[in-house]
Amino acid sequence: MKTMAKTKKTKTTYKNLLLVESPAKAKTINKYLGSDFKVLATVGHIIDLPKSSLAVDVENNYEPQYETIYGKGKIIQELKRAVPKGGNVYLAMDLDREGEAIAWHVKNALKLKNPKRVTFNEITKDAVNKAVADAGKIDDNLVEAQKARRILDRLVGYKLSEIIWKKVWYGLSAGRVQSVALRLIVEKEEEREAFKSEEFWDFGVVVKDSDGNDLTAKLKTKDGKKYVPVDSKEVKDLEKLLGKSNYTVVDVVERERKKRQYPPLTTSKLQQSGHIAFGFTSKRTMGIAQALYQAGHITYMRTDSTNLSMKAIKEIRKLVGEKYGKEYLPEKPMFYKTKSKGAQEAHEAIRPTNFSMTKEDVAKKFGNAEAKLYDLIWRRAVSSQVAPKRAKVLTVKIQAKDVADPKYIFSLGGEMTLFDGFRRILGGGKAQEDLSEITKIVKGDELKKVKFETEQKFTQPPARFNEASLVKMLEKLGIGRPSTYASIISTIQARGYVEREGKTLFPTDVGRVVTNFLRGSFKRLVDYEYTAKVEDELDDIAEGKIDYVPFIDSQYKPLMKEIKVADKEVDKKDVVILGKAKGEKCPECKGSMVVRVGRYGKFLSCAKFPECKGMKDLSGGEEALDFKKYFKPKECPKCKAKMVLKNGKYGKFWACEKYPECKTTMPMLLVEKCPECKEHLVERRSKWGKIFIGCSGYPKCKYIKKAKKKEKK
């Protein structure tokens, strides 16, 4: 007979329970509160919409049908048991809309009557204790705004994905903001493809001053207008016209230029700077920042604000004066205006909580990546309160002595630092030039011509987006919010719509197909201004200006009308066409062909499909392979039949020709063999998108071929 073990109820020795999302955050806060407090973590959200259904009652005021997240039932029970009888419960989730929503969910799940809402911008002893003393109530407007975003994203994503499955192919998906970000990347690629490169020439002249120094001046204007030679004929004509003439100094301009300091970091600027300085993805940057915040080393990392508290400004000014000198301090503290479109949750800029903590301290506790990002945050915050940089700028303009008409003006000069100012802390800036050679030059001097220097160049297509420039554009257009940028970029890559090439992002063929479909049938949803307007309306809900139901209604009903039209008018076979195939004839009917996209890439198809099913592989067969590099299997290792080259979701592979009777497959192995186990090597892709060569015998053999170091020029 089974006996039930009795569980002892342990008597609580604390009067107050404080709940946060993260165990790391709980650990830090626990150090700052006395024995009257117990600090526990919900480990993120505890309830959410189920993934397997729409879970929104569209007939009943768009009520969400939340359910307990798998595995969180046990946590909820533990939290219920931890609630002190007659004591207080403090909900100390993050101070943004999502944190407010989690607090509201916890209140309902634990059936708390009067929980106290606690928010703080930094996890320090003073900030935490002050927040507890000033505890308030859950902000229902912020909860409604987060609910509206979640429900709108679910409705749009779910319903759009359904029509995409029907009109393109099963398994694809779309999202409200992600689809707009994808459109940006697709249109940038289209712009690059339509770009026509044009020739131009750099034209310069090397002259000698009275001391015998060679100086190079660049051609700037012709008869007062900017002038650039466009072909070799213009260059030769110019060389002939100017001939051996010496040059007269027609103007010398000397001025002092101030370079103002930059504001401290916001979320979007942190992501941009992390990518530019260290090559971090937005997701990695935010992950590192989250760890630093939860450990109490930086202020809250999701913010649009460039403000610093007066307490922080006083600390910075004291540090600057003592460490760098009084000359580095402006007369008054520096204040900055937030320029972000639709800025919200304006708490404080991202800064260290203790300016005496160094990057070396952080490196010992966390690691190099965390130390780098912390140092960047420290330098941006401190340098924002330092005096501007001052530089001497000298420009010398010269003209051919023997050619008065047309009037060609050449220019030379440079910049020399007079006072490094904020650059001493921030670092970087342009390399300085030695102006000693040209400071003696005065108007009217004659400079002897030595030679012409010319170089042919071509205009370049617009650069692809990288994560930094994409974040900058999203912020500029008001699409999404800084806290969502990392997930937007991660999502479009995870869905296979965007890939990375080095640091740049480019659309896959599938990404183009989805974008073309959305641009054709759902113009409103992928319109930049419309998407920004939706964000503004979500902000209005957070401020109590707009109600949840009318807002969702105004988005959902037009969407359903658009879906109905697309379902009726869009033909599936037309959606996957990328364009006409020039110079290609159908192998069956000799008619024209089009480029289509299938699950496994591009292929040519007869324009008359489905009447004619003529097709041609675009990926290239065996004849396109370099067999000096790639290994060609002689026969199937199981049935000895021939192995044929096929194209799949993850690229080319070898398969037995007797498929489906024999399902043997082999990856694209390299001819080169592993020096350790003698198995063939294979090309792999890391989680960061980089291609590397490793042993095909992995995980038994973990050999990785070292990449060759680039030769220094």
C-alpha positions, 0 to 999 in steps of 0.5 A: 500500500502506497503512503503519501509523504507529508510535506512540512510547511516551513514558517516564513521568517521574512515579512516581504517578498520581492519578485523579479524576472531573472535569477541573476537580478534576484541574486544582486538585489538580495545583497541590498535588502535585509532579512525582512525580505526574500527575493525570488525570480519568475524566470521571465514570463510565466504566461503567454499565448500558445504557439499552436493556435491564434489564441485571440477571441476576435468575437469577444473584444480581442481577448487573449487566451493566455496559458501557463508556459510549459514548465512554469506551473511549478514556479508559480506554485513555489511563488504562491507558497513563498507569499508571506501571510500578512506581509507585502509582495513587491513586483520589481520587474523591468521598468518598461512595458514588457516588465509591466505586463509580467508584473500584471501576469504575476499578480493574476497568477498568484492572485495577489490583492494589493501588490506593490510595483517597484521600478529602478533604473539601476540595481544599486543599494540606494536605488533599490531601497529608494524604489521599495520605499516609493513603491506604487501600483501597476500601470494599467496603461503600460500593460494595455500597450504591451498587450496591444503589441502582443495581440496585434503581432499575433493576429498579423503574424498568424493570419499573414502566415496562413495566406503565405502558406497557401500562396507560396509554400507551407512553413513560411511566415511573416511578422508585422515589423520583421516584414518591414525590416526585410523590405528595407533589405530587399529594396537595398539589394534591388537598388544595388542591382539597378545601379550603373557604375560611372567612371570618374578620375581623381586629378591632383598635382604635386608641387614643390614649396620654397623649402623643397617639400613635395605637396599634393593638391587635389582638383576641386573646382572649375570656374567656381563649381565642383569639378571631377573629370569623367573619362581619360580624354578629359584627363589628357585634355586637362594635362595638356591645358595645364602643361608645365605651368607652375602654381600660384597660391590664391588663398590661405584660410586658417580657422579653428574648429570645435568638435562637440562631444557625443551624448551618452549611449541609448539602446540603439546607439549601443547596438550600433556602436557594439557592431561597429567597434567589436562586430557584435550582433545586436542580440549579443550586445543586448545579452551582454548589456543585460548581464551587466545591468543585472549584476548592478554595473550599468543602468537599465539598457533599454532606453531612448533617453540621452539624459544623465541624472545630476548625481551621475553628472556630479560624479563624472565632473569630479572624476574628470577634474581629478583625473584629467584636469580642470581644463577638460571640464566645461563651465556648465554640465552638458545636457542633450536632446533625445532625437529618437523618433517616438522616444518612449520610456525616457529614464536615463541614458546607459551609464555605469553605476559606479564610475570607479569600476574599470574594464579590468574589474569587469574582465575579471568578473565576466570576460573580455566581451563584457569588459569591451562593452562596459568600457564603451559605455563608460567612455561615452558617458564620461566623455559626454561631460568633457569639453569639446575638441579644438583643432586648427584647420588650414586650407591652401588653394592654388591655381595654374599660373599660366592658365586663367581661363577656365579657372581650375582651383586645387586645394591642399591642407589638413587639421592639427589638434590644439586641444584633444578635449573629449577625444582623450577619453573617448579615443578615435577621431581622424588621424592628424596631419603635420601642418608644419610644411604648409604653415609657411605658405602665404597668398601670392607664393609660387609653387613649382609643378613636379608632376600630375597624379591621376587615378581612374575610379568608378562609382560604387553601388550603395552599401548593403545594410549591416546590423548597425546601419539597419538599426539606424534606419529602423530608428530613423523611420520609427519602425519598431522600438530599440528594445525590439531591434535585436529580435527583429534582426534575429528573426528574419535571419532565423526564418531564412529570409536574410543571410550574412556575408561578412558583416553585411545582410542580404536577402535570400531568394525566399526573402525576396518572394515573401517581400514581393508577395507582401508588397503586391497584396499587403502594401499597407502592412509593409509601408514604412509610414504606416508601421511608424504610425502604429508604433505611435498609436501604441505609445498613445495607448501607454499614455491612456489616449487610445483604447485597446479594442478600437485600436486592434479593431482598426488594424484587424478588419482591414487585414482580413479584407486584404487577405480575402482579396489576396486569396481570390486574386493571387495565383500561387504559380505567379508568386514564386516568379523572380523575373524573366530568364534572358536568353533561355529557351524551354527544353520541351517547347522552346518557349521563353522561361522564367526564374522561379524560387522553390524550397531549395533555391532558384530554377528555370521554368517554362513561362507556360507552366502548368501547360508545359512543365519544362524545367532547368536547374540553375544551381549547376550540375556536376559539370559546374563543380571543381573536382580538384576541390570537391570529392566525387563519390564513385558509387553508393556505399550501400548499394553500389549504384551511382551517386548524383548531385542534388540541391536541398534546403542546406545546399548541394549534396550527393544522393543515391540514384535509386532513391527512394529505394536507397536513401543514402546521402553524402555531404559535399566533402572536400578532396583534402583529408584531415591530418589527424584521422584521414577522413575528408574535410568539409565546409561548415558554417558557424553560428556567427555565419562564418564559413570554416573547414572542419573534419567530416568525422565530427564529433569523433574528430574535432579538427578545424583547419586554421584560416590563413593569415592575410599578408600585410601589405 
